[in-house]
Amino acid sequence: MEEYFAANRRRWDEAVGIHVNSTTGAYRLPQFRAGAEVLAPIESAEIGDVTGRRLLHLQCHFGLDTLSLARRGATVTGLDFSPKAVEAARALSAESGVPGTFVLGNLYDAPDLIDGSFDVVYVTWGAINWLPDIRRWAEIVAHFLAPGGYLYLLEGHPAVMALEQAEDGRLVPHYPYFQGPEPFVSDEETTYTGDTARLVNARCYEWIHPLSDVVNAVLGAGLALDFLNEHDRLAWKLFPCMVDSGDRIMERLPPEVTSLPLAFSLKASKR
């Protein structure tokens, strides 16, 4: 398993520089530096009031959402396994004057790296697909939540993640929805932002977690489900046919394509 993590870490270390300097607007860093709200519309509406709350952002990348939530009044801690991402997050915090603590480490080692409990655990957009064990992930989330605290998860919908766009434009099954323990392997030379910079570390390893597995993992960790929502928007262009939703950075399927769930979100509380 460490081989998979190491390959993914190399890819993310390389991707950080591309994302921090992105020219496509996928990461709204200029707007963040100007003081604007940069959370995507779904999580912006659903996360709720975080004023005064202790918030843990797992797999935080270079900390843009983490610091956006700090601006909303949360006391934030971010965790990421990429040294380059943590370095960039700390630099963005210092540059912006928005306080945040950023910890380097693999998610599965988080209980040994971070002390204390949190009112909110926040996980969004392309995070759990890098994790082989979704039940252990949920147990770690529950470990960090204080009584009355909650998990907010927003992810690409696993049903649509199993599809690819064929040459004739149709969306067709390609990856196994019920995948099992072995990852699917891909070689993607560019990142999801649309930037043209080529990655040397193109190979990555990912897992599709069926929606039932995610929900059952959360329930099995002792959390109570507050809501489960499905959405027709996504924060990146998963298929070439997707079009701008007109709602900040969100993408939708075009009108001629049958409607599909592109993302899901859930909130689960520690009673």
SVG drawing of the C-alpha trace seen along z (x, -y; Angstrom):
<svg xmlns="http://www.w3.org/2000/svg" viewBox="-32 -43 41 49">
<polyline fill="none" stroke="black" stroke-width="0.4" points="0.0,0.0 2.9,-2.3 3.9,-2.1 0.5,-3.6 0.7,-6.4 4.3,-7.2 3.3,-7.5 0.3,-9.6 2.4,-11.8 4.9,-12.5 2.1,-13.5 0.5,-15.8 3.9,-17.4 4.3,-18.2 0.7,-19.4 0.8,-21.9 3.0,-24.3 0.7,-24.1 -2.4,-24.7 -0.9,-27.6 0.1,-29.2 -3.0,-28.1 -4.0,-30.4 -7.5,-28.8 -9.3,-30.2 -10.0,-26.8 -8.4,-27.9 -9.6,-31.5 -6.4,-32.6 -6.6,-36.2 -10.1,-36.5 -9.1,-35.0 -6.2,-37.4 -8.7,-40.2 -10.8,-39.0 -13.6,-37.3 -15.5,-34.2 -13.9,-31.3 -15.8,-28.2 -17.8,-26.6 -21.6,-27.3 -22.6,-23.9 -20.3,-23.8 -20.7,-27.5 -24.4,-27.0 -24.3,-23.7 -21.4,-24.0 -23.3,-26.2 -22.1,-28.7 -18.5,-27.8 -17.9,-30.9 -15.9,-30.0 -15.7,-26.3 -12.6,-24.2 -12.4,-22.7 -10.2,-20.0 -9.8,-19.9 -8.6,-16.4 -6.6,-16.3 -6.5,-20.0 -4.2,-20.4 -2.6,-23.9 -5.1,-25.2 -7.3,-27.5 -10.6,-26.1 -9.1,-25.8 -8.3,-29.4 -11.6,-30.4 -13.3,-28.7 -10.9,-30.5 -12.2,-33.7 -15.7,-32.6 -14.6,-32.5 -13.4,-28.9 -10.1,-28.0 -8.7,-25.7 -6.2,-22.8 -5.4,-21.3 -3.8,-17.9 -2.2,-16.8 0.4,-14.1 2.2,-16.3 5.1,-18.3 4.8,-20.8 1.1,-21.3 1.7,-21.9 4.5,-24.3 2.2,-26.2 -0.6,-26.3 1.6,-27.8 2.9,-30.3 -0.6,-31.3 -1.6,-31.7 1.4,-33.9 0.9,-36.0 -2.9,-36.5 -2.7,-37.0 -5.4,-34.4 -4.4,-32.0 -4.3,-28.3 -2.3,-25.3 -1.1,-22.9 0.2,-19.4 2.1,-17.0 1.1,-13.4 -0.9,-10.5 -4.6,-10.6 -4.4,-7.1 -1.7,-8.4 -3.7,-11.5 -4.6,-10.3 -0.9,-10.2 -0.1,-13.6 -3.0,-15.8 -4.1,-16.3 -7.5,-17.3 -11.1,-17.2 -12.9,-19.3 -16.4,-20.6 -16.3,-20.1 -14.4,-17.7 -14.4,-19.0 -13.7,-16.8 -14.4,-18.0 -13.8,-17.5 -11.6,-14.6 -10.4,-13.4 -11.7,-10.0 -10.9,-8.5 -7.2,-8.5 -8.0,-6.3 -8.1,-2.5 -10.0,-2.0 -13.2,-4.0 -14.2,-2.4 -11.0,-3.3 -11.4,-6.9 -14.8,-7.1 -13.4,-5.8 -10.7,-8.5 -13.3,-11.2 -15.3,-10.0 -12.1,-9.9 -11.6,-13.6 -15.2,-14.8 -16.2,-16.2 -19.7,-15.3 -22.1,-17.4 -19.6,-17.9 -20.2,-16.9 -18.6,-15.7 -19.3,-17.6 -18.4,-15.6 -18.8,-16.8 -17.5,-14.6 -17.8,-13.6 -20.6,-11.0 -19.2,-7.5 -21.7,-6.4 -20.5,-9.1 -16.9,-8.5 -17.3,-5.0 -18.0,-6.5 -15.9,-7.8 -16.9,-9.8 -16.5,-7.8 -15.3,-9.1 -18.9,-9.4 -19.7,-11.6 -21.7,-9.0 -21.0,-8.5 -20.3,-4.8 -19.3,-2.5 -15.5,-2.2 -14.3,-1.7 -15.8,0.9 -18.3,-0.7 -17.8,2.2 -14.1,2.0 -12.7,4.0 -9.3,3.4 -7.1,3.0 -6.9,-0.6 -7.5,-1.5 -4.3,-2.9 -4.2,-5.8 -1.6,-8.0 -2.8,-11.5 -0.2,-14.0 -2.3,-17.1 -4.3,-18.0 -8.0,-18.6 -7.6,-22.4 -7.2,-22.5 -3.7,-23.9 -1.5,-22.7 1.6,-22.1 2.7,-18.4 3.3,-16.2 6.4,-14.1 4.7,-12.0 1.6,-11.1 0.8,-7.7 -1.8,-7.6 -3.8,-5.1 -7.4,-5.6 -10.4,-3.8 -14.1,-4.2 -16.2,-3.9 -19.9,-3.1 -22.3,-5.5 -23.6,-2.8 -20.1,-2.0 -19.5,-5.6 -22.8,-6.0 -22.4,-2.7 -18.9,-3.5 -20.1,-6.8 -22.9,-5.0 -20.6,-2.2 -18.3,-4.7 -21.1,-5.8 -22.2,-9.0 -25.8,-9.9 -26.8,-11.0 -28.3,-14.5 -28.6,-14.8 -27.6,-13.2 -27.9,-15.3 -27.1,-14.7 -26.1,-17.4 -26.1,-18.1 -22.9,-20.1 -19.2,-19.3 -16.2,-21.5 -14.1,-20.3 -14.6,-19.2 -14.9,-15.5 -16.0,-15.0 -15.1,-17.1 -18.9,-17.6 -19.5,-19.4 -20.4,-23.1 -20.0,-26.0 -22.9,-26.1 -22.7,-29.9 -22.3,-29.4 -18.7,-30.2 -16.4,-27.3 -19.1,-24.6 -19.6,-22.4 -22.8,-20.7 -23.7,-18.2 -25.1,-19.8 -28.9,-19.8 -28.8,-17.1 -27.2,-14.6 -29.5,-12.7 -29.3,-14.1 -27.0,-12.3 -25.9,-12.9 -22.4,-14.5 -21.8,-15.0 -23.1,-14.1 -22.8,-15.7 -23.6,-14.5 -23.6,-15.8 -23.2,-13.3 -23.1,-14.2 -21.6,-12.7 -24.5,-12.6"/>
</svg>
